Amino acid sequence: MPKNLSIKSVLIIGSGPIVIGQACEFDYAGSQSLRSLREDGIETVLINSNPATIMTDPSMADHIYLLPLTTKSLVQILKEHPQIDAVLPTMGGQTALNLCIEADEKGIWKDFGVKLIGVDIDAINITEDREQFRGLMEKIGVGMAPQATANSYLQGKEIAQQFGFPLVIRASYTLGGAGASIVYKEEDFDELLSYGLEISPIHEVMIDKAMMGWKEYELELLRDKNDNVVIICAIENMDPMGIHTGDSITVAPAMTLNDRTYQKMRDMAILMMRSIGDFAGGCNVQFAVSPDENEEIIAIEINPRVSRSSALASKATGYPIAKIATKLAIGYNLDELKNQITKSTSALFEPTLDYVIVKIPRWNFDKFEGSDRTLGLQMKSVGEVMGIGRSFQEALHKATQSLEIKRNGIGADGKSYTNYEQILDKLKNASWDRVFVIYDAIQIGIPLSRIHEITKIDMWFLRQYEELYLLEKEISKYTLDTLPRELLLEAKQKGYGDRQIAHMLKCLESQIYKKREEMNIQRVYKLVDTCAAEFKAETPYYYSTFENEIQLEGEKPYSENDSVVTEKKKIIVLGSGPNRIGQGIEFDYCCVHGVLAAAECGYETIMINCNPETVSTDFDVADKLYFEPVFWEHIYDIIRHEKPEGVIVQLGGQTALKLAEKLDRYGIKIIGTTYKSLDLAEDRGSFSNILKENNIPYPEFGVAETTEEALALADKLDFPLLIRPSYVLGGQGMKIVINKKELEEHVVDLLRKIPNNKLLLDHYLDGAIEAEADAICDGENVYIIGIMEHIEPCGIHSGDSNATLPPFNIGEFVMQQIKDHTIKIAKSLNTVGLINVQFAIKDDIVYIIEANPRASRTVPFIAKAYGEPYVNYATKVMLGHNKVTDFDFNPKLEGFAIKQPVFSFNKFPNVNKQLGPEMKSTGESILFIDSLKDDAFYDLYARRKMYLSK
């Protein structure tokens, strides 16, 4: 049966600002969903308060409301759009589901005659209310861990007495495992129980008997209204039960399940989905399996919505779960829909993988000083990466190379731990770097059986690690000249980077690259096609691998390469890698717009990125997607294969920018601002010379490479001083110090963490106002797209400040200085594309803090506030397709727009929440006000100095 013709207008609820536990995977789901509805001619209305995402771009929906996610906002929208027939809340994570329930309880959907699609309220309530869920599972015969609900402190104590320790406490109606903990000892129980009860919006916790060491699996399901169910992906957690799935290393397809157990798990998942309600859409089910011969299966939970893993599963399989789930919600059946990749087969099929994917989370503990870095039931990661390879080992290496934590892969980079006690401690107390520590443990001789006993990680995974270690040991016996071809090929097939092999052979990375060329060991590109090449795939979505050559009689040996290079002019856009504090989804927004603008200019577009959560890695955004690490070796091989006109680096944040020097050195054209100009802006000495030549004031500063130099400079510059390392994003390592003791401590610490880095010491302008401007420049003409004033004083990182557009407290004289300085700096740096300049204003003098000739964190915010596609314009300028003067700029904003940072401190209860020059916010929302008399503005202004730290 085709779509439900009574649905002509749908409201989609977004997930709001990015927080730990709910990141841009829901932005990806919502974007897919909006496109899916519009394909069917259905009007789309979106509510979401996040300005940094592509989802809230004017091109995505017919009506976009950048409003707070409250029932008050819903009522406002429903009054303005009485034509809305249905609401789809399953794309916006827990935030959207919770808002949907609240609106239902207040009778809002009923009052406006809006029906719920994609899920029903009963299904949400059953899965959120652990007591109801447990009762249902018992009724349908699905096993669960012994558990009970507590609504009070006393009830909790009684349950603990009954079950014994270890126990798991989970708070009801929370996200990302908030309020959840494992309690090993009785003396810790009281505090953790109180915390769980407090954080749950209904003050309820579920106490489970801990199934420590059991294996954990997730299944992603889709069902249509005819009750056809398909399982899109089975994901296995390498980490056993006890670590939140969002913080676990996960692998697809499942590696260590026997087929009989997998079939049983499938049947249980389908039974669970059918039992919670009669709805058409997506579902995520989590199971635990006993690590013995019996492989007993118990259910952990079911989420009747697109989950964090749905984005991963979509990218892993090439099956766009959110897109198809939306079609099912509006009435289609699976057999009526096409497979989006082959375009010739039906969507009523289960993807087959002839490759392996490994997801590794990305943490940012360095931003939360004093935080508990051990992993547990409460999610702490801020992003993730995915590696695709022909084997688990290759995918694991590619994922670790994608993390951007100065590691070149597993082992072979001189950064291994060697202290026995330290390694044991990191294995016992699951650490964020355990993925590397397992290798270190094998390297120092700890037996696999002991590692398994401590970590409960399946022996299959540990043996894969051991094989890597044995290969490294074998290669290390040779020199560059004596290394046999088959060993080099094996190392590349198992994912080792050229840098790692060079480390083993004590030679240069470039020498290994040259050796591979001589031996004809070349990367080949394979399609992610959902069907293991059984049918022809239309969608160019690739990963790289190394193959043994095929030798046919009378022909030259060859490897099969699925990536066919066209004759068209091509542009490569480098993505921004994993989300992290300081470099979030706003750069993904810029990359997507860059790709679309380059396509409008007639180029074939190529995207390189490794983040499974984002829209840029959707397989139909660019003409070609390479799901590869944003890591030099991988990028260079793609460039050599595709031979593009050039590479865009200024849209992918610091990730892409850091590769500019290498691209320049290898003679590869950087589109837009040149490497020389990018470097000039980073080098404070050269940059201050430009400022001097243009008579632009800047705070007194100096550059130091040692503690002695820093202390000598302090005498000249006067305290307070702002210290920062070069070439970092998000204010990493920045601090304001007020005396020599603090200065010495911080400099010693920085040089230990970031050796050989130049440190910049600025005289800190105490009590100054901070402002910033973003502009587009074509080398001659400059257009300032927005000037923002920060509500907080100078000294709090711009990403953590409430920024007001336009400024609210800056006079005409100061505004003119800001405009003049921005134009002079953009021209002096020969900027072609975007530039962001930051200012400190004191006694009506405008000082320059820094300039970044690239896309900034604030560009999407300004674009949304003014309703202008600035990244599109900037990309066309970078490509030389247009001059700034070609565009008819027409910004529209009544009143003010405020960019409000959002923090995830609740994940780290004991952390100092003071703000300073190092960024700590995980996301942002946008607030529109008509005037400065608005209460919301008054509140922000009154609190502006509350968190300032020196």
N, C-alpha and C positions, 0 to 999 in steps of 0.2 A: 504494500500500500504506500502511495507516495506521501509527500508532506501534508501536514495538517493545514488546510487552507484557511482555517479560522485565525491562524496566527499571522498577523501582518506587521506587528511592532513588538520588539522584545527589549526589555531592560536588562542590561548586564551589570552585575555588581563586581567592581574590581577589588584588589586586595590592599589598597592603600600604600603607605610608605613601606620601604624595605626594612624588615627587622630580622634578627637572627631567628630562624624557624619558618620564615615566610618571605622568600626572596623573589627574584625575577622569573622563576619558573611559572608563577601565576600570571605574570605579565605576558609571557609567551603563550600560555593557555588562553588568556583573554583575547589576545591579538588574533590567534587562530580562529577563535570562536566568532569574533566580529566579522572576519573575512568570510567565514563559512555561511553566516546568516545573510550577508550582503549578496553572496553568489545566488541566493534563492530569492532575491528581491525583497527581503524582509527589512523593514526600517529598524535601525539599531540606536538605542539610547544607552549611554554609558555613564556610570558614576564611579569616579576614582579620584583620590586626592593627590596622586603622585605625579609631579610634573616631569620627572626624569625619564619616564618610560615612553616607548614607541606606542604603547596602547592608548595613551591619552593624546596622541597626535591627531590633528583635525582630519587627516585623511582616513583614520581608522573607523570612525562611526559617524552616523548622520547627526547625532546630537551628543556633545560631550560636556559633562558637568564636573568641573574640578572643584568638588565640594567635600566637606568632611563626611566620612561614612557614618551617618547617624540617621535615625528614623525621621528626624526633622527635615533633612535633605531629601529623603525619599518622598515625603509628602509634597514638598515643593515641586519636585520633578513630575510626580503623578498628576498634580494640579495643572501643570503647564502642558502635559502630554496625556490628555484623557484617552488618547487612542492606544496607549500601551495595553497589549493583550496578555503578555506573559513576562515572568521574570526568570532569568537563568542565573542561579547563585553558585553553581558548582565550579566556576572558573576562578573564583577569587579567594581560594584557600579558606582557612578557618574564619577569617575576618568576615568574608561575605556570608558564610553559613550562619555565623552568630547574629549578624545584622538581619538576615532573612528570618530567623526564628523570632527575634525581638519584634520585627514588623508583623509577623503572624500573630504573636501574642497580643499585640495592640490592635489587631483587627484591620491593619492597613491594607493588606492584599484584598481582603473581603470588601472593605469600603469602596475600593476603586475597581473592583471586578477583575483583578489581575490573578492569573493562575500561575502556579509554580511548575516549571518544566525541568527535566534533567534529573530530578530527585523529588521525593516528597517529604514533608515535615516529619511524618512518622519515622521514616528511615533515618533522618538526621537525629531525632530524639532517641531512637533505639540504640544507635551506634555511640552517641555521646553519653547516654546514661548507662554507666557500666553495669548497674544492677539489672536493668531491663535486658541489656545485651547478654549478660550471663544467663538469665532465665531462658532467653530465646535459644541460645546455643545448646543448653541442656535439652530443650524440647526437641531440637532437630538432631541431637546426637553428636554434636561437635565438641570435642574435649577442650578444656581450658585449664590454666594453672589454678590451683586452689586460691580463691580470692574472696574478699568481702568488702562491703562499703562502710565507710565511717563518716558520719555527719558531725561528730563531736570528738573532742580530745579523749574523752573517757572510752567511747566506742573503739577508737583506734588502739588504745592501750590493751583493751580486752582481746581484740583480734590478734595483736602481736603475741600476746601470751599463748593464744591457741595455736598459732602457726609456727612460732619459733623463728630464729634468724638463720640466714639472711632473708630480708624482706624487700619488696619493692613498693614504694608509695607513688601513686599517680594521681594528679589533681584532675578533676572533671572539667570539661569545657575549656581546655587551654591548648596552646599551640606550641609546636616544637619541643614538646616534653617539659614545658614550664612547670615548675613545682614538683617534678618527678625526681626520685632519688633511690639509690640502693642503700639499705641500712644493714651493715654487717654486725654492728655491736649495739647492745641494748642501750648503752649510755648516749648514743647519737640519736636515738629514736625520737625522743620528746621534741627536740628542736626541729627536726625534719618533718615531723607530723604537723606541728603548728604552722610551719612555712607552707606546706601543701594545702592545708585547710584555708589559710589566709589568701593564697594566690588563686584558688578556684573561685570563679564568679558566683558559684552556688554553694561554696564552702563545703565541698564534698571531696573525699579522696577514696580511691580504691586501693586496698592493700592486698598484694599478691605474694604468694610464696615465690621466692626468686628462682628462676630456672637457669641459673648461672651455667655457662658452658654449653647450653643447647645452641644448635645452629639456627640462624634466622633467614627467612625467605620472604620475598614480596611478590605478589602476582598482580598484574594490571589487567583488568577485565573491561569488556564493553558488552552491553546487552541492548537489543532492540525490543520494540513493543510486542513482537511475535515470540519473544523469549529465546531468540537465538543468542547464544553467548560465545564470544571469542576471548581467548587469553592471549594478549598481545606479547607479553614478555614475562619471563620468570627471572627474578633478580636474586642472586645469592649474596648475603653479607659475608665478607671474609672474616669480619669480627663477629664473635659469638654474641649471644644474648647478653644484655647488660650495657651495651653501647647504643645510643640512639641511632636509628637508621640514617639520619641526616649527617651523623658524624662517623659513619662506618665506611670502610672501603667496600664497594659493592662490585659484583661481577655479573655479566650476562653473556650467554645463557648460564643457568645454574650449572655448576661444575661437579659437585660431589654428591648429587642425589641419584639413587638408582631409579630406574624407570617406573618400577612398581609404586614406589613412594611418591614420585612426581604425579602419576596418574591419580593416586588417592588424594593428593593435595589439590589437584585441579577440580576433582569432583566436590571436595569440601568447599572450595572457594565459590563454585557455581551454586551450590546449595545455600551457602551463606548469603550470596547476593540475592538469590530468589526469595529467601525467607525474610529479608529486612523490608521489602516493599516492592510494589509492582511499578517500577519506573524504568524509563529507557535512558541510558547514559553510561557514564564511566564509574569505575569502582577500584579501590586499591585494598588488597587483603594481605595481612601480615601473619606469618606462621612461625612457630618454633618447632624444631625437629630434634629428638633426642640423639646424642652423638654415639649411639651404640648400634648393635645389630638390628634391634627392633625398629629403629627409625620411627618412633612414636610421634605423631603430629598433634600439636595443640594450636588453637587459634589465639592470636594476640589481639588483633583489632581489625575492623573494616571501616574504610572511609568512603561514604557514597558521594565522592566528588573526584575531580582531577586532583592528583596528589603531587607532592614534591617529586616523586619518582616518575610521574607521567611524562614530564619533559624529558627526563633521562631515557625512559623507555621509548619515547617517540624518536629521539635522536639515535638511539641504539638500533632501532629496527627499521627506521624510515617510515613507520606507520604513524600518521599524525593524529594521536589519540583525541586531543581537544577538538580538532576539526570534525572528526567523525562523531564524537560524542554529541556535539552540537546538532549535527544532522539527525541523529537518533532522537534527540530531545524534541525536534520539531516534526517528528512523525515518520521519517524514512526508516526503512528496514536495511539491515546490513547487505542483503543480496541485491538491493537496488543501487548501491553506491559503488563507485569505482575505487580500486586500489590507486592511491594518489601517485605512486611511483611508476608502476608499470603502465598505468592508464588503460590497460586492456583487460585486466582481471578484476574480480569482484572484491569488495572490502570484507566479505564474509570468508575470511581465511585467517590463519595464524602465521605470522611471519616466521621465516626460517633464517637462522644466522649462520653464515659460513665464515665467521670471524668472532673475535672475543672483544667485549668492551670492559674497561675498568674505570670506575669513578672513584676519585679521591677528593675528599673535602679540603677546603682551604680555610685555615684558621688565622686569626689576627690577635693572638694573645698579647703580642707586644704593645697593643694599644690599651690593654687593661692591666696596668701594673698591679701586681699583688693578686692576680686572679688565680683561681684553682685551675691548673692546666690539664688535670686528668680528665679523661673522657668518661661519660656516664649516660644516664637516661635523659639528661637535659641537653638539648642540642646547643653547641657552641660555635659551630663553623659559620663563616660568613659567605661562602661561595663554594664552587666545586669545579673540577675539570674532568674530562673524559678522554681516555685514550682508546683508539681502535687499532687492533692488530690481528695477525693471523693466529697468534697464540696468546695465552695469558701473559707470558713473559714479555712479549713485545708490547702488548697493551699496557702492562704495568709500567714499563720503562717510559712509554710515551706519556702516560698520565703524570708520572713524577717529573718529567722534563717540562710539563705544562704548568707546574705549580708556581713557578717564579719565586723560588725561595733560595736561589743561588745553589741549587743542586742540579747535577747533570743527568740524574737517573739513579738507579739503585746501585750503590757502591761505586768503586773505581773513580772517586773524585777527591780523595784525600780528606774527606770530611766525616769519616766514620768515627763512632765512639769506640774507645778501646778499653775503657775502665770496666772491669767485670761487674762491680757493685752497681755502677750507674746503669749499665745495660740491663741487669736483672731488675732494678727498680723501675725502669721505663717499660719493661715487659709486664711486670706485676701490676703497676698502676698505669693502665692504658694511656699512653702519651700521644700527643698529636703527631709525633714523628715516628710512631711505632712501625710504620710502613718501611722505614729505613733501618730501624733498630733490629728488626728480625734478621736482616742481612749481616749487621754488625755482630750479632750474637753467634751466627754460624761461623763468621770469619774468625772470631777469637776461640772457637772450638766448643761452644756449648752444644751438647747433642740435641738433635731434633726432638727426641722424646721429652727432654726437659723443657724445651720451648713450648711444646704442645701442652705439657702438664700445666705450665704457668698461664699461657694465653688462651688455651682451648681452641686455638685456630686449627682447622682441619689439617691433618698430615699431608694431604694432597698439595695444599698451597705451600706448606713448608718445604716439601720436596722440590717444588718449582724454584723456590729461592735457592735451595742447596745446589741445584743444577747450574744456576747462574754463577754461584760462588766457584764451583768446580771449573766452569768455563773460564772465568777470570784468572784462576790459578794457572790453568793450562796455557792461556795466551801469554801470561807474564813470563813464561819460560823462554819466549822468543824475542827477537829484535825485529825492527821494522823490515829489515832485508830478508829475514829467515821465516817470517810468519806465513804459513801455508794458506792458499786461497780458501780452502774449505773451512778453516777456522775463522777467518775474517768474515766469510759469508754467514757462518753460524752465529757469530756475535751480532751481526746486523739483523739477522732474522729474529734474534731474541731481543732486539730493541736497543742494544747498546749504542750510545751516541759515539760519533767519531772522537769527541773529547775524552770519553771514558776509555776508549781503546788506546788513544794517545797516552793517557795516564798510565795504562798497564804497560805500554811499551817504552815509556819515558821519551816520547817524541812530541812533535807539534800536531795539533788537530789538522792543519792544512796538509801535513804529510800523509795522514791517514786518508784524507779525502782524495789526494793525488793517487795513492796506492789503489784505492777502490776504482778510480777511473782506469788505471792501467789494467787492473784485473777484471774490468767490466762488471763490477758489482754495483748495479744501479737500482735506485728505487723504482718500483712500478706502482701505478695507481689503480685501485680496485673500486668498484661501485658498491655503495650500500644500497641494496636493491630489494630488500624484504623477502626475497624468494630464492636466495642462494643460486642465482643465475638460471633458474628454471624457465623464467619468462624474460623477454627483453624489457629492460627498464628504460624509461624516457628521461628520468631526472638525474642530472649530473651532480651526484653527491659522492665524494671520494675520500679514501684514506690510503696511506702508502704502506708498502711492505716490500720485502725482498724475496725473490723466488729463485729456485734452481732453474737453470735454462732448459728449454725444451729443444731436443735435437731431432729433427726429422731428416730422413734420408735425402741426401743431395741438397740440403738447405743449410743456411747459417743458423747456429743456435740462437734462440730468442726467448724473451720473457713476455708474457701477454700483458699489455697495458690498456686498461679500459678508458683512460683519459685521452680522448682524441683532440689534438690541438687544431684550432680553426685558423683561417687566414685573417680573421677580424682583428681590429686594433683592440688591445686589452688593457684594463687597469686592474691592479691588485689592491685591495683594501686590507690592511692588517688590523685584526680585531684586538680587543682589549684583554683577552684571557680571562682568568677567573675573577669573579667579583671579590672585592676586598674593601676595607675601609680606606677611603681616599681615592678609590677608582671603582666606581660602581656602574650601575646600569645606564647612567647618562652617556657614557662613552659608547655603549652598544647602540643607543638611540642615534648618536652621531654617525656611527659606522653604517647603520641601515640607510640613513638618509644619504650618506656619501655614495653608497652602491646605487641607489635609485637615481641620484642626480647624474652619476657617470653614465648610466644606461640611457638617460634622456639625452645625453650629449653624443650618443651613438657608439659608445664603447661596449665591448663584451666585458662583463664585470666578474671578478673572481674574489671570493671572500676566503680568508684563512683565519680560523679561530678554533678554540678547543673548549669553549664553555657550553655545556649542554642545556643550560637554563634559558638561553637568550633567543631573541628573534633573529639576530644576525646569523645564527647557525640553523635557521629554518631552511629546508632544502630548496624552497622556491623563492628566496629573496634575491640572491645573485644568480647570474647565469651558470656559475660553477661554484660549488662549495667544497673546499678542502678542509675536512675536520682533522686538523693537525696541530701539534704544539706550536705556539708562536715563539719558536726557538730557532736560532739561526740556521742550523743544518737543514731543517725541514723546509724553511722558507726559501733558502738558496736553491734547493733542488726544484721546488715548484717554479721559481722564477726562471731557472734554466730550461725547464720543460715548456713553460708557457710563453716565454719571451714577451713580457708585457711592455707597453710604452713607458710605464713607470709604476711606482708604488706610493700609495697614500699612507702616510704615517701619522698625520696630525689629528686623526679622529679617534685613535685607539688608546688615548691616555699615555701614561709613561711606558707601558708595555711596548707599544709600537715605536714610540719615540726613541727608546733605548737602542733600537736596532738601526737607527738612522746612520750612525757612524760607520757600521759595517757595510750597509748598503752603499754609502758614499765611497768607501774604500774599494769596494768591488766594482765601482763604475756603474751602479744601477741608479737610474734616475729617480729622485724623490720628487713627487708631484707637489707643487706649491712651494712654500718656504724651504729654502735649501738647508742642508745640514750645517753649513757654515753659520747661517743666521740662528738656527736652533741652538747651536753650541755657544754662540756669542751671548745669547740671553741667559744661559746657565752659568757662564763664566763671569763671576761678579767683577773681576778686575776689568775685563774688556767692556762689560756692560756699563760700569760706572764711567768709563772714558766717554762712551756715547752720551751718557747723561750730562757729563761735564761740558762736552762740546755744545750741547743744546741748552745749557744753563738751566737744567732741571735739577731741583734739590733732591737729595737722598740722605737717609740717616748715615752718619759717620760709620765706616765699617773697616774691617781688615780680614785677611785670610790667614789661617794658621794650619800647619800640618802636624804640629807637636804640642804637647801640654805647655812646654816652656814658651813657645811662640804665643800661645793663647794668653798666658799670664802676662807676658810683656805687653801685648796689645791692650789688655784690660786697663793698664795705667794710662794709656793714650785715649781710650774711648769713653771711659766713665761708665759705672754701673747705673741702672740695670742694663744687662746685655742680653741680646737674643742670639742664641747659638743654633746653627743648623748645618747639616751636611749638604754637599752638592748632589744634584741628580737624584732627588727622592720626591715622592708624591705623598700628598696627605699629611705634610708636615712631619714625616717620620724623623724621630730623633731631635725635634726642635724643643728648645726649653729656654725660659727666661731665668737668668741667674742674677742674684743681687750682691754676691761677695765672692772673694777668691776661692774660698773653700768649696762653695757650690760649683764654681766654674771648673776647678780642677777635677772634682768628682765626675761631672758630666762629660768633660772632654776625654778623660781616661776611659769612661764607659763607652762613649761613641767610637773612639779609635779601636777599641777591642771588638765592637760589633761590626763596624764598617771600616776595616783596615785600609790604609792608603787613600782615605778620602780627604778632600780639602774641607776644612770647617770654616764657615762664614760667621764672623762676629759682628753684629750690628749694635749700635747704641739704640736701646729700646725707647721709643717716644711714649713715655708714660702718659696715660690719659688722653691720647689722641683718638680722633674719630677714624674709623676705617671705611674705605669705599673701594669699589672695583668697577672696571669698565670692560665690556667685551666689544670687539670691533671686527669688521671685515676690511681687508686691504688688498689691493691688486698690485701693490708696488708703488703706485702713484696716488691713487684716490683712497680715502679712508671713510668708512661709514660706521659710526658708533651705534651698535644695535641696542645697547642698554648701559645705564650707569646705576649701580646699586649702592645704597648706604647700609652699613651694618648697624643693627641696633646695639649689639654688644660693643664695648670699647676695643681698641686695637690691642692685639695680644692673644685674642681667641682666634683659632684657625677659621679661615673664611668658610670652610665646609661645616663648621659647628655654629656659625653665627646665623641669626635671623637677618636675612638680607631684604631690604625694601626697595622696590622698583616703582616709580622713580624715587630719588632721595627725598627725605622728609624734613631735613634740617640743615641743608647746605645752601648757602647764599649764592647769588649770581656770580660774584667775584671768584669764589672757590670753584664753582661749576665750570667757569671758563678755563681756569687753570687745568682742571681734569681733562677737559676736551682738548686743549692745546697740547698737553703732555702726551695724551694717548695718540694723537695724530703724529706728533714728532717721533715718538718711539716706534710706532708701526712702520713709518717710512724709513727711519734710520736702520731698522733691522731688516729692511727689504722684505717685509712680510708679504706673502701671497697666500691669502686664506684668512684663518681666524687668529685673533690675538686677545689675550686677557691681561689687563694691567691692574695691579693692586696698589692702593694709596693709603698713606697715613696723613691725616689733616690735623695740624696743630697751629694755633695762633694764626689762622687763615692762610697758612702756607701748606701747599700740597707736596708731600714727599713721596718718592717712589719706593715701594717695598720690593716689588719684583714684576717682571713681565714674562709671559709665557706665550710664544707664538704658535699656539695650537688650540684645538677645541678645549674648552674648559668645562668644569662641572656645572657652571651656571647657564651655558648656552641653551639647553633644552627648556630651562625655567623661563628665560627671556622669550624664547620662541612661543611658549604656551601663553605667557602673560600678554604678549602683543599680537598673538595670532598670525605670526609670520614665519615662513619656512627658511630660517637663516642658514641652516647647515646646507640646504639645497643650493642657496645662492653662493655660499662660501666655496662649495665643491666646484661649482661651475667656474668660479674665479680661479681656483687652484689649477684647474685643467686648462686655463687660458681660453676657455670657451666664451667667457663674458668678462667685461669690466664692471667694477662696482657701479659706475654711472648708468649701466644698462637696466638696472632694476628700479622698479617703482615702489619704493619703500612706503608702507602705509600702516604703521603700528596703531593698534586700537586698544586702549586701556582706560577705563573710567575708574578713578580712584587709585588705589595702590594694590600691588601684588606683593605678598611676603613669602619668601622661601623659608620654611621652618624645618630645622633639623630634627631628626627623630633618633633616639638613642636606644640601645639594647642593654642597658646596665642591669636590668632585672635578671639577666643570665649570669651575672657576676656580682652576687649580693655584697661581697666584702671589698669591692673595688672602690678606690677614691673616685668620686664622680665629678671632681673639679675639672673645668675646661681650661685649656691653654693653647699654646701654638701647635700642638700635635692633634690631628683630627681624630675624633672618636665616634662620630655619628655614623649610623649604618644606612640611613635613608633620609628622605625629606618629603614634606607635603607642601602644597601651595594654599595660601589663604588670600582671598580677595576681600578688601574692605573699601567702603565708599569714602571714608574720611578718617583723619587721625583721631577723631573723637570716638571711634569705635572701641568698645570695651576690650576686644581682643588685642588691639594695638597697645592700649594702656597697660594691660597685664604684662605684655612682653617687655615694654619699656621700663616698667617698674622693677622687673626682675633682671635687668640687663647685666648687673655686676655680680649677681648671686654666685655664679660658678667660677669667676675669674681666679686663676691660680698663677702664682709667680713661679 
